[in-house]
Amino acid sequence: MAHCGPKTKRRGQSKQLSGGDLHKTILLMGLPNVGKSAIFSRFTGLDVMVSNYSGTTVEFYEGPMEIDGESYLLKDVPGIYNLEDPNDDAERVARQMLEDGPEAIVFVLDALNFESSLHLLMQVLEHDIPTVVALNRTDLMKSRGLRIDASLLQQRLNVSVIPTVALRGNSLDVVKYAMAQTVKQEARHTVPSKDKDRWRVVEELREEVVKTTPQKNGADRFSFLAKPFPGIPIALLVLAVMFGFVIGFGMGLRQYLLLPFFDNLVFPYIRGGVEALTDSQMLRAILIGDDYGFLIKGIEWPFALVLPYVVSFYAMMSVLEDTGYLPRIAVLLDGVFKKIGLNGSCAIPLLLGYGCGIPAIMSTRALPSKKQRLSVAVMVCFAVPCVSQTGAFIALLAERSIFAFLFIFFVSVFAMILVGILMDKFNKQRVPFTLMELPPLLVPAPKLLSKKILFRIRHYLREGAVPMVVAIFFAAVLFELGFFPALGRAMAPVVSGWLMLPEAASTPLVLGVFRRELAVLPLLDLDLTTVQFFTGALVALFYVPCIAMIATLAKEFNVKTAVFVFIGTTATALFVGGLFARGYDLFVTLFG
């Protein structure tokens, strides 16, 4: 079946490989969370593409790799459990990729979930495509007092079976060598399930190849982390340490390294250069002005104020992901989420939203019902600040009052729950029962961890910093042309009257439509009281998501949903901000 080329989005430049083009494909397949990403990263590096499979919203990674001087395109197929009678888009895409005729398959067989993984392998082998099996997580299997006889399994299936530990890169060179041999030959494997019940064959093979070792079984030594006690106190402690690190490390990086570097070394040369090149007061104001000087604010805001917190947040989030602790938080939250029509698995997209709302909305595709997808997406839009906006909140509030910043965070959580309750009330669709798989706790591999953090920082620089710089440039031009001062006068009844902020605070409200953090950062340069800073932060928290998020909502759901979120967030932000400002003013009037 022909495959119309997928829509692709570059993540860097693909490597130029010798010995051919990249039309030959190799599929990397397996269950979810079995180490495919680690193998993919080792084989392709960071120069990869994120693609949408033709006609779907299902994303997968693809990147170039070289085998014996020949160039291939390695595709990381979305993790699935089944190929027969596909239940979701990921399974349908995986099946279509097999039918597109790849050169070979690298199947990652999970030693810890041997039966389910072997059952999927049987379905893959039935497509008669040359296959290499990477038997992964054998070290964890051994810790449970079990081992898999890879040689015997290879003999029974007539495919290469290589025990691996993907996180440490163990035996991946052997996998690559086996791939070199496999792509040169026709499929010769045995499919014992073609004429028998597949699950019965899996059971027979398991009894034959899984052996018991005399080592102590340590499989459940961390099971207490997924129990209400002491799991919830530990989770609260972990999250407190995480946010403490994000604030402390980010603030230290900002105050003691980046700001001194730019203020003392970079900005003086920029100002001197601009003053030497032009006598035009307007051009100088656009480039180096105190309000929105493009060459000053365009560097200071994205790189000196926000970037430190982006680095610290993504470092902690990557550690939580690679240790396998995030799914345990999801299990702990399952009971709470069920009260608002969701389940614990919805916690993952919400936590991702604190990094960036766009991947958070897109990750809802993995949720089992449209109700859950819509509820979580709306919760992210209404109440979850992205890492750039969080960094702006820290810069705005934490240095003045850490309690004000923490209160903003608690308001975010409270609003998230309230939005979830309202979405559940107005959407009575039944939520299907789901099982959550708990991966083993692991010590993150430093090399892979650093790659993930670097990848995410590059994403921020490309998708966050660059658009922010562009928005600041246009803000500088419009400000000097008198557009924003005129806008401030027009919006005075709302900004000055209702929100009790100066007219200049109207500019962040306009810029915030383009970048969420720009609803906060310009407030730093205004002479505001702590109460006014907090009012501005409240408005920014609930304010309309950036244009990119609105576009993502329209794509993932529909235009009606995007318009509802746009209007709803704007109205909520202005109402809550004004309510706080007016309430505080009344409190001071009554009680002094």
C-alpha positions in Angstrom: 0.0 0.0 0.0 1.5 3.3 -1.0 2.5 5.8 1.7 2.0 9.5 1.0 5.0 11.2 2.5 4.6 12.2 6.1 4.5 15.8 7.2 7.8 16.5 9.0 9.1 19.1 11.3 12.9 19.4 11.6 14.7 18.9 14.8 18.1 20.1 13.5 19.7 19.0 10.3 19.8 15.4 9.4 23.2 13.9 9.0 24.4 13.4 5.4 25.2 9.8 5.2 27.3 8.1 2.5 26.3 5.2 0.4 22.7 5.9 -0.7 19.6 7.8 0.2 17.2 7.6 3.1 14.3 5.9 1.3 15.2 2.6 2.9 13.5 2.3 6.3 14.0 0.3 9.4 11.2 0.2 12.0 11.9 0.2 15.8 9.0 -1.5 17.4 7.8 -2.7 20.8 5.5 -2.0 23.8 5.3 1.4 25.3 8.1 2.3 27.8 10.5 -0.5 26.9 13.6 1.5 26.0 13.0 2.1 22.3 13.8 5.8 22.7 17.2 5.0 24.3 18.1 2.7 21.4 16.8 5.2 18.8 19.0 8.0 20.4 22.1 5.7 20.4 21.6 4.9 16.7 20.6 8.4 15.4 21.9 11.0 17.9 20.1 14.3 18.2 19.6 15.0 14.5 16.1 13.6 14.1 12.7 14.7 12.8 9.3 14.6 14.4 6.8 13.5 11.9 3.0 13.2 11.7 2.0 10.0 9.9 0.1 10.9 6.7 -3.6 11.7 7.4 -3.3 11.3 11.2 -2.2 13.3 14.3 0.0 10.4 15.4 3.6 11.6 15.8 6.8 9.5 15.6 10.5 10.1 15.5 12.7 9.3 12.5 16.4 9.8 11.9 19.2 8.7 9.7 21.6 5.8 10.6 24.3 4.0 8.7 24.7 0.2 8.5 27.7 -1.2 6.6 28.1 2.0 4.5 24.4 2.0 3.6 22.0 4.8 4.6 18.7 4.0 6.3 15.9 5.9 7.9 15.2 4.6 11.3 11.6 5.1 12.5 10.6 4.9 16.1 7.1 3.5 15.8 4.7 4.5 18.6 4.6 2.0 21.4 1.6 -0.4 21.1 0.2 -3.6 22.6 -1.7 -5.0 19.6 -1.7 -5.1 15.8 -4.8 -7.1 15.2 -8.1 -5.1 15.3 -6.3 -1.9 16.2 -8.1 0.1 19.0 -6.5 3.5 18.5 -4.6 5.6 16.0 -1.2 4.5 17.2 -2.0 0.9 16.6 -3.4 1.7 13.2 -0.3 3.7 12.2 2.0 0.9 13.4 0.1 -1.6 11.3 0.2 0.7 8.3 4.0 1.2 8.7 4.5 -2.6 8.5 2.4 -2.8 5.4 4.4 0.0 3.8 7.3 -2.5 3.4 10.3 -1.6 5.5 13.7 -3.2 4.9 13.8 -4.7 8.4 12.5 -4.4 11.9 14.3 -4.0 15.3 11.8 -5.3 17.8 12.5 -4.4 21.5 11.4 -7.3 23.5 10.7 -6.3 27.1 12.1 -8.8 29.5 10.0 -7.5 32.4 6.7 -7.8 30.4 7.8 -10.9 28.5 4.4 -12.4 27.7 2.7 -9.2 26.4 5.9 -8.3 24.5 6.3 -11.8 23.0 2.6 -11.8 21.9 3.2 -8.5 20.0 6.4 -10.0 18.5 4.4 -12.9 17.2 2.1 -10.5 15.3 5.0 -8.6 13.9 6.7 -11.8 12.7 3.6 -12.8 10.8 4.3 -9.9 8.4 7.4 -11.8 7.1 9.8 -8.9 7.4 13.4 -9.5 8.4 13.6 -8.9 12.1 16.2 -8.5 14.9 15.1 -8.8 18.5 16.7 -6.7 21.2 15.9 -8.4 24.5 16.0 -5.3 26.7 16.0 -4.8 30.5 17.6 -8.1 31.1 19.5 -6.6 34.1 16.1 -5.8 35.8 14.9 -9.3 35.0 18.0 -10.7 36.7 17.3 -8.6 39.8 13.9 -10.4 40.1 15.7 -13.7 40.2 14.8 -14.7 36.6 16.6 -14.8 33.3 15.6 -15.5 29.7 17.5 -18.1 27.7 18.2 -15.9 24.6 19.9 -18.6 22.7 17.0 -21.0 23.1 14.5 -18.2 22.2 16.6 -17.4 19.1 16.5 -21.1 18.2 12.7 -21.4 18.5 12.0 -18.2 16.5 14.9 -18.4 14.1 15.7 -14.7 14.6 18.7 -13.0 16.1 17.9 -12.3 19.8 20.5 -10.1 21.6 20.2 -9.3 25.3 20.6 -5.6 25.9 20.6 -2.9 28.5 19.6 0.1 26.3 20.1 2.8 29.0 23.8 1.8 29.3 24.2 1.0 25.6 25.1 -2.6 26.4 25.3 -4.8 23.3 23.7 -2.2 21.0 26.7 -2.6 18.7 25.8 -6.3 18.4 22.2 -5.3 17.5 23.6 -3.1 14.8 25.8 -5.9 13.4 22.8 -8.2 13.4 20.8 -5.6 11.5 23.6 -5.4 8.9 23.3 -9.2 8.4 19.5 -9.2 8.4 18.8 -6.4 5.9 20.8 -8.4 3.3 18.6 -11.5 3.4 15.0 -12.6 3.1 12.9 -13.2 6.3 13.7 -16.7 7.5 12.1 -16.7 10.9 9.7 -19.2 12.3 6.2 -18.1 13.3 4.9 -20.8 15.7 1.6 -19.0 16.2 0.3 -19.0 12.7 -1.6 -22.2 13.0 -2.1 -22.1 16.8 -3.6 -20.0 19.5 -1.0 -17.2 19.9 -1.3 -16.8 23.7 -0.9 -20.6 24.2 2.3 -20.4 22.2 3.5 -17.5 24.3 2.8 -19.5 27.5 4.7 -22.5 26.1 7.7 -20.4 25.1 7.7 -18.7 28.4 7.8 -22.0 30.3 10.6 -23.1 28.1 12.9 -20.1 28.0 12.4 -18.3 31.3 14.7 -19.7 34.0 14.9 -19.1 37.7 18.1 -17.9 39.2 19.2 -18.2 42.9 19.3 -14.4 43.3 17.0 -12.6 45.8 13.8 -11.2 44.2 13.8 -7.4 44.6 10.8 -6.7 42.4 8.6 -5.1 44.9 11.0 -3.2 47.2 9.8 0.2 45.9 6.1 -0.7 45.8 5.4 1.6 48.8 6.0 4.6 46.6 2.6 3.9 44.8 0.7 3.5 48.1 -1.2 6.4 49.7 1.1 6.1 52.8 4.0 6.8 52.7 3.7 7.4 48.9 1.8 10.8 49.1 4.1 12.4 51.7 7.1 11.2 49.7 5.6 12.6 46.4 4.9 16.0 48.1 8.5 16.0 49.3 9.8 15.1 45.9 7.7 17.9 44.3 8.9 20.4 46.9 12.5 19.5 46.3 11.9 19.8 42.5 10.4 23.3 42.7 13.0 24.3 45.3 15.7 23.3 42.9 14.0 25.0 40.0 13.7 28.3 41.9 17.1 28.1 43.7 19.3 26.9 40.9 17.5 29.1 38.3 17.7 32.2 40.6 21.4 31.5 41.3 22.2 31.0 37.6 20.3 34.2 36.8 21.7 36.5 39.6 25.3 35.4 39.8 26.1 34.4 36.2 23.8 35.5 33.4 22.7 39.0 34.6 26.2 40.1 35.6 27.5 38.7 32.3 25.0 40.6 30.2 24.9 43.8 32.3 28.6 44.2 32.7 30.0 42.7 29.5 27.4 42.5 26.7 25.0 45.4 27.1 27.6 48.2 27.5 29.1 47.3 24.2 25.6 47.1 22.5 24.7 50.5 23.8 28.0 52.0 22.9 27.8 50.5 19.4 24.2 51.8 18.7 25.0 55.3 20.0 28.1 55.4 17.8 26.2 54.2 14.7 23.1 56.5 14.9 22.0 59.8 16.2 18.3 59.1 15.7 16.5 59.1 19.1 13.7 56.9 17.8 16.0 54.3 16.4 18.1 54.3 19.6 14.9 53.9 21.6 13.8 51.0 19.5 17.2 49.3 19.8 18.3 50.1 23.3 15.5 51.9 25.0 14.6 51.3 28.6 11.0 50.2 27.8 11.2 47.6 25.0 14.7 48.2 23.6 15.0 45.3 21.1 18.8 44.6 21.6 18.5 44.8 25.4 15.1 43.3 26.3 15.3 40.8 23.4 18.4 39.3 25.1 17.6 40.0 28.8 14.1 38.5 28.9 14.5 35.2 27.0 18.1 34.4 27.9 18.8 36.1 31.3 15.4 36.0 33.0 13.6 32.9 31.6 16.4 30.5 30.4 17.8 29.8 33.8 14.4 28.4 35.0 13.9 26.5 31.8 17.2 24.7 32.3 16.5 23.9 36.0 12.9 22.8 35.3 13.8 20.5 32.4 16.7 19.0 34.4 14.4 18.0 37.2 11.5 16.9 34.9 13.9 14.7 32.9 15.2 13.1 36.1 11.7 12.3 37.2 10.9 10.8 33.8 14.1 8.7 33.5 13.9 7.3 37.0 10.3 6.1 36.3 8.9 8.1 39.2 6.3 10.1 37.2 3.9 7.1 36.7 3.9 6.5 40.4 2.7 10.1 40.9 0.0 9.3 38.4 -1.1 6.2 40.5 -1.2 8.3 43.7 -3.4 10.9 42.0 -5.8 8.4 40.5 -8.2 8.5 43.4 -8.4 12.3 43.3 -8.7 12.5 39.6 -11.5 10.0 39.5 -13.7 12.4 41.5 -13.5 14.8 38.6 -14.1 12.2 35.8 -10.4 11.6 35.0 -7.8 9.0 36.1 -4.2 9.2 37.3 -2.7 8.9 33.8 -4.1 12.4 33.1 -1.4 13.7 35.6 1.3 13.2 33.0 0.0 15.7 30.4 -0.7 18.2 33.2 2.9 17.9 34.5 4.2 18.3 31.0 2.1 21.5 30.7 4.4 23.1 33.2 7.1 22.6 30.6 5.1 23.7 27.5 1.4 23.7 26.9 1.6 22.5 23.2 3.2 19.1 23.9 0.9 18.7 26.9 -2.2 19.2 24.7 -0.7 16.8 22.0 0.2 14.2 24.6 -3.5 13.9 25.5 -3.8 11.7 22.4 -2.6 8.8 24.6 -5.7 9.2 26.9 -8.4 6.6 26.3 -11.5 8.9 25.9 -12.3 12.2 24.2 -13.8 13.5 27.4 -10.4 13.1 29.2 -8.5 14.6 26.3 -10.8 17.7 26.2 -10.8 18.1 30.0 -7.1 17.9 30.4 -6.4 20.3 27.4 -8.8 22.9 28.9 -7.2 22.5 32.3 -3.8 23.1 30.8 -5.0 26.2 29.0 -6.8 27.7 32.0 -4.5 27.0 34.9 -1.1 25.5 34.0 1.7 28.1 33.4 4.4 26.9 31.0 8.1 26.9 32.1 8.8 30.3 30.4 5.8 31.8 32.3 6.8 30.1 35.5 10.3 31.6 35.1 8.7 35.0 34.6 6.6 34.5 37.8 9.7 33.6 39.8 11.5 36.7 38.5 8.4 38.8 39.2 7.4 37.5 42.6 10.0 35.1 44.2 12.6 37.7 44.8 10.1 40.0 46.5 8.0 37.4 48.3 8.4 33.7 48.0 5.0 33.3 49.6 3.4 35.3 46.8 5.0 33.0 44.3 3.9 29.8 46.2 0.4 31.2 46.5 0.3 31.7 42.7 1.2 28.0 42.4 -1.5 26.9 44.8 -4.0 29.1 42.9 -3.0 27.3 39.8 -3.6 23.9 41.3 -6.9 25.0 42.8 -8.1 26.4 39.5 -7.0 23.3 37.7 -9.2 21.1 40.0 -12.1 23.6 39.6 -11.9 23.5 35.8 -11.8 19.7 36.0 -14.9 19.6 38.1 -16.8 22.0 35.8 -15.7 20.0 32.7 -16.9 16.8 34.3 -20.2 18.4 35.3 -21.0 19.5 31.7 -19.6 16.4 29.9 -21.3 13.2 31.1 -19.4 10.9 28.8 -18.3 7.7 30.6 -14.6 7.3 31.3 -13.3 3.9 30.3 -11.4 1.8 32.8 -7.7 1.9 32.2 -4.6 0.1 33.6 -1.4 2.0 34.4 1.9 0.3 33.9 4.5 1.0 36.5 8.0 0.9 35.0 10.9 -0.1 37.4 12.7 2.7 39.2 16.1 3.3 37.5 19.1 5.4 38.0 19.1 7.7 34.9 21.9 7.2 32.4 23.9 10.5 32.5 24.6 10.6 28.8 20.9 10.0 27.8 19.7 12.4 30.5 22.0 15.1 29.2 20.8 14.5 25.7 17.2 14.8 26.7 17.9 18.1 28.7 19.9 19.5 25.7 17.1 18.6 23.3 14.5 20.4 25.4 16.7 23.4 25.8 17.1 23.6 22.1 13.3 23.3 21.7 12.9 26.3 24.1 15.5 28.3 22.2 13.8 27.6 18.8 10.1 27.5 19.8 10.2 29.9 22.8 13.1 32.3 22.7 13.1 33.1 19.0 9.4 34.0 18.8 9.8 36.0 22.0 12.6 38.1 20.4 10.5 38.7 17.4 7.5 39.8 19.5 9.8 42.2 21.5 11.1 43.7 18.3 7.5 44.5 17.1 6.6 45.7 20.6 9.6 48.1 20.6 8.5 49.5 17.2 4.9 49.9 18.2 5.8 51.4 21.5 8.0 54.1 20.0 5.3 54.8 17.3 2.9 55.6 20.1 0.6 52.6 19.6 0.9 51.1 23.1 0.5 54.4 25.0 -2.7 55.1 23.0 -3.9 51.5 23.7 -3.2 52.1 27.4 -5.5 55.1 27.4 -8.2 53.1 25.6 -7.9 50.2 28.0 -7.7 52.5 31.1 -11.3 51.6 32.4 -10.3 47.9 32.6 -6.6 48.2 33.4 -6.6 51.2 35.7 -10.2 51.2 36.8 -10.9 47.5 37.4 -7.5 46.0 37.8 -6.0 49.0 39.6 -2.8 48.8 37.5 -1.1 51.7 35.7 -2.0 52.3 32.0 1.4 50.9 30.9 0.2 47.4 32.1 -2.1 47.2 29.1 1.0 46.5 26.9 1.7 43.1 28.6 -2.0 42.1 28.0 -1.5 42.6 24.3 1.9 40.9 24.1 0.7 38.0 26.2 -1.5 36.9 23.3 1.7 36.2 21.3 3.9 34.8 24.1 2.5 33.8 27.6 5.6 35.0 29.5 5.3 38.5 27.8 2.1 39.0 29.9 4.5 39.0 32.9 8.0 40.2 32.0 7.2 43.8 31.1 5.7 44.3 34.6 9.3 43.9 36.0 10.1 47.4 34.6 7.1 49.1 36.1 7.1 50.7 39.5 4.5 48.5 41.1 3.6 47.5 44.6 3.8 43.8 45.7 0.0 43.7 45.5 0.0 45.1 42.0 2.7 42.6 41.0 0.5 39.8 42.4 -2.6 41.2 40.6 -0.6 41.2 37.3 0.6 37.6 38.0 -3.0 36.4 38.6 -4.2 38.0 35.3 -1.2 36.4 33.5 -1.9 33.0 35.0 -5.5 32.8 33.7 -4.9 34.9 30.6 -5.4 33.7 27.1 -2.8 31.0 26.0 -0.4 32.1 23.3 -1.4 31.9 19.7 0.5 28.6 19.1 -1.6 26.9 21.9 -4.8 28.2 20.4 -3.8 26.9 17.0 -2.9 23.5 18.6 -6.4 23.3 20.2 -8.1 24.1 16.9 -6.0 21.3 15.2 -6.5 18.7 18.0 -10.1 19.4 18.6 -12.0 22.1 16.7 -12.2 25.9 16.1 -15.2 26.1 18.5 -13.0 24.7 21.4 -10.2 27.2 20.6 -12.6 30.1 20.5 -14.2 29.0 23.8 -10.8 28.8 25.5 -9.7 32.2 24.1 -12.8 34.0 25.4 -13.0 32.0 28.6 -9.4 32.5 29.7 -9.5 36.2 28.9 -12.7 36.8 30.8 -11.5 34.7 33.8 -8.2 36.5 33.9 -9.8 39.9 34.1 -12.5 38.9 36.5 -10.1 37.1 39.0 -7.5 39.8 38.8 -10.0 42.6 39.4 -11.7 40.7 42.1 -8.4 40.3 44.0 -7.4 44.0 43.5 -10.8 45.3 44.6 -11.0 42.8 47.5 -7.6 43.8 48.8 -8.4 47.5 48.5 -11.7 46.9 50.4 -9.9 44.9 53.1 -7.3 47.7 53.6 -10.1 50.3 53.7 -12.0 48.4 56.4 -9.2 47.1 58.5 -6.3 49.5 57.7 
